[in-house]
């Protein structure tokens, strides 16, 4: 398949730079690809595509951690601004929405949200609000109180799950011949490996729909689906 791809490129006057090209196998045995002329395309265990880090194990744990690290770096660069109490809370909310949340939640529509990842993201978000409120960890102020001081009504994980529900409804409204719709409804063949299966993205969506009391076919109406997604989550 790689050979045919290279041949098709040549028809259009394009040439594959083998030195800059790598291949990654997900769920299989990694190996180099040898073309007909003897040149090899080396394999890798991770690479970045459209700003998201992808790994050979097929999970997005590394991608979530990478976005969190970038969010931490942004907080450290804005440290002087966040601690400045002459800057209003409303302006710090704008900084949060335009910078931190945009960095951390990039590509989060397809994340598999595990409990460990949620705690990591919430800790980064709280670091931002603590500095903005002029409160250090040594002050031992509870997170709920920090959010109350800064007027933060929603957590970053709530925003991520809302984005995922919006994306889910968008994909469901697509025609059946669209690739995202086919991937969403696709069931892998073969037997599962032994042990507890990983939490899937679809399971997280179904849980959020249950907590927000969203009926299955509500996504058919775009406006009603958006209103339903924006509702407060039901406390179980």
ZIVEN-V933910 format. One record per helix or strand of 2 or more residues. SS is the DSSP state (H for helix, E for strand). FROM is the first residue (numbers start at 1). TO is the last residue. If there is no record, write none. Layout:
# ZIVEN-V933910
<<SS:FROM:TO> <SS:FROM:TO>>
This chain:
# ZIVEN-V933910
<<H:2:11> <H:18:20> <E:33:34> <E:40:41> <E:46:49> <E:52:55> <H:61:77> <H:79:83> <H:89:104> <H:108:110> <H:115:133> <H:137:139> <H:143:150> <H:156:172> <H:179:185> <H:201:211> <H:216:220> <H:222:229>>
